[in-house]
Amino acid sequence: MTPEQLSAAIVDVLTTLTEEGALTLPDGVPTSVTVERPRQKGHGDYATNVAMQLAKKAGTNPRALAELIAARLAENAGVAGVEVAGPGFLNVTVDAGAQGALAAQIVAAGPSYGRSDVLAGSRINVEFISANPTGPLHLGHTRWAVLGDAIARVLAAAGADVVREFYINDRGVQMNHFADSIIAAATGQPTPQDGYAGAYIEDLAKAVEAASPGIFSLPDDERRAAVRAKGYELQLKEQQEQLELFNTHFDVWFSELSLHDGGEVPETLKRLESLGHVYEDGGALWMRTTDFGDDKDRVLIKSDGELTYFASDTAYYLNKRARGFDRCLYLLGADHHGYVGRLKAMAACVGDDPAQTLDVLIGQLVKILRDGAEVRLSKRAGTIVTLHELAEEIGVDALRYSLARYPADSPLTLDIAEITKASNDNPVYYVQYAHARTCAMVRNATDLGMELPDGDAFDPSLLSHERDGELVRALAEFPRVVAAAAELREPHRIARYLEDTASVFNKWYDTKECRMLPQGDEPVSAANLARLVLVVATQTVLRNGLGLLGVSAPERM
């Protein structure tokens, strides 16, 4: 019996009591009841305070209502006992067979276990990283490369139709500075003012020449445009390849320049004008975002006629909405706190309710330590350390997991030595090793001729040891954890759950009464087979959870 099934059983009891006239609920019977694992042993397998929540509405005291519910709930075939505690808590002990049956259900579900339809019907655009195509991705992008991808994965697991999108900032003076820097490197000139430096620019200049021989000999007016286009193409390709190697995938690479070339920015300005949310002042065109809570109005067109980034941002938001996205999720860096208010005001200015269509998450800074000192310099970029360098030194799994296990809004310091060591003190190693241990156990079972039991050959009531029950209940929590991670946009909940579950599994593994394999000349028993099912169920949950973080589940370590 899962928490969801127990919740449904309690709802059924409440429904029966109201139909019989033993209980009156003016607002009707709740559609679900919160059921949680108790913090203290001896308080049953699950606990609920539903009687305390409904007593006032029912015109009775909580304990009396709890006793009424308990008497009926105890009649359920999957419930072994119900205790009324304190002012009206219900502590429920689940029948071992009903509880253990979940192990076989998890095995049967396989990769789909943990998935739900809580967000079914919603289309969500997740935009993250969105860097300039003028250099390698660096440490500042790495956190969102992990969290943005993991958030998209958990949203999809909760039933949402998700699109991962990279907004390419390919318009603006930085693209000319980029081209001029490549030209300077190719022709032996110093880096221009406001240009880009580093070994990567020299490498890029060579790659541009190799891809387009003679490009640097073109007339000046042609050369800059040609180098800008080819450099952009090659640098963007490198970013895409690095992200794929980092196990971060995008469905759409959206060009800012395309908004302007396609006429969407002028159309956006016309829409804002028709809605009465723009005005002219000092020769510039402004959006009146203060009408919707922003701290100041925002410039759309400067007095010299140049369009601002905010004009592009507004057109881009409308483009997403026109593509059918119900919700637009923006993942921004720590230096973008001011964008939260202006983006919400922008959505309101174009006629949307930002509470329904817009989410903005701000990620805090990450520091990486090597030998106690912060890693700052990149061998290739010359400034900040690149994503590729980090992934090579730390490893994709260790880096992804370590970044995913903390909330986005918490500043983070990671020590390379700590997150790469093969020790139970290292969370990613601990979880991956637990998965590898389940794989080794299954291999050992196969060597003994053990096979997963079918149908009646699996007796879930044999999973009767206290440790069996603890492990099954831990596995039962996985779907709820995934749903919460999706609804709250907090994939770190998955990582912390995996660590807790690995701990429960290891305690189970160390309990001799819970041995999965027969000892010595003992024949394979039904209890051994039942625990084989439990091991494969654990393997399934650990593998599925790691997958939601974009981390591998190794079979051997």
C-alpha positions, 0 to 999 in steps of 0.5 A: 500500500502506497501513501497515495493508496492510503490517502484514497482509503481514508477519503473512502472512509470519510465518504462512507461516514458522511453518506451514513450520516455519522459525519457532516462536512459542510464543504464536502469530503476532501479529494485527498488526505496528507499522509506522511511517514512519522519521524519516530519509530513506534508511531506506525508506518504512516501518520495523518492529522486529517481528524484535526483538520476537519474536526471544527468543520464537522462540529466535533473534537479532533480525537472523537473524529479520529476514533471514528475514522480509525474504527472504519479504516482498520477494516481495510484489508491493507491496514494492520492497525490504526492508533489514535495518538495525542489530540487526534493524530492517526498512526497507521500500520500497513499490512506487510503483504499490502506494503510489500506488493509495491516492490513488484509494482515498481519492477513492473513499472520500470523507467516509468516509476516515479512519473505522474500526470500532475502537470499533464496538459501544461506546456512549459518553456524552460529557458536557461544559460542563454549565453553570448556566442562569443566564447566558451561556456564558463563556471557561471553557466555551469550551475544552470546547465545542470539545474535547468536541465534537471528542472526540465526533466522533473517537469516532464516526469510530472506530465508537462510538455516541456521544451528546453530553450537556449536564447542566443544573444547574437545581436548587439555590439558584442558581436562586432567586438567578437569579430574584431578580436578574431581579426586581430588575432589572425593578423597579429594585432593587439586585442581591440578595446572591449574585445575578447582575449584568451587562447580560444580567440587565437584557436578560433581565428585559425579555425575560421581561416581553415573553414574559409581560406582567404577570409582575412584578406577580404576588403575591410567592409566585407571581412568583419561581416564574414568573420562575424558570421563564421566565428559565430557559427563555430563558437556556437557549435562548440557550445552545443557540443560541450553541452551535449557532452555535459548531458545537457540537451536543448530542443530549441536554439533561438536567435535574438537576431531572428526576432528583429529580422522577422519583424517581431520587435516592431510588431511588439511595439505596436501591440504595446502602443495599442494597449496604452503602455508606452510613451515618449519622453526625452526622445526615447520610447518607454514602457510604463512597467511601473503600472505593474509593480516595477521600480521604474519604467523601462526604455524600449528605444533609446533617444538615438533610435537604438533598440534596447535588450528589453525590447527584444526580451518583450518580443521574445516573451510574446513569441513563446506565448504565440508558440503555445506555451502556458508558462515561461520559466526563466533561469537567470544568474545572480546578477539578474535580481532586478529582472524579476520585477521587470519581466513580471511587469512586462508580461502584465503590460502585454495583457498576461497575468504573470502569476499564471504565465511566468516564473523567474528563478535566480541562481546564486554564484558557485565557487570551486576550490582546488587545494583550498584556493578558489579556481579562477583562471582558465587555461583557454579563456584566460579569465574564468574557468570554463565548463569544459575544463571543469567537466574534464577535471571533476567528471560530468557525474560528480559535477552535475550531482554536486550542483543539483543537490543544492537549492538554486538560490543558495551560494555554493562552494565545492571542493574538487577533492571532496566531490571526486573522492571514492568515499561514502562521505561523497554523496554522488559516490554514495548513491551511485555505489548503492545502485552498483551494489544492487546490480552486483546482487542481481548478478549474484542471484543470476549466478545461483539461478534465481529469477524474478518470481512471476504472479503467485510465486512472489509472496509480498507478506514475506517482506515482514522484517522491520528493515523490509518495511522501511525500505519499501516505504522509502521507495513508495515516497519517490513519486511524491518527491518527483511531483514536489520537485516539479511543482516547486522547481527544486530538483535538489529534492531528488538528490536528497531523497536518493541519499536518504534511500541509499542509506535505508537500503544500506541498513537493510543490506547489513541486516542478516535477517534480510539476506537476499541470497541463500547461505551455503547449501540452503535452497532458494526460498520464497523469502529470498525471491521476495527480497530479490524483487525488493532489490530490483525495485530499489535499483529501479528507483535509484536509476530513475532518480539519477536519470532525472538529475542527468547522472549515470547509474553505473552497474559496477564501481 
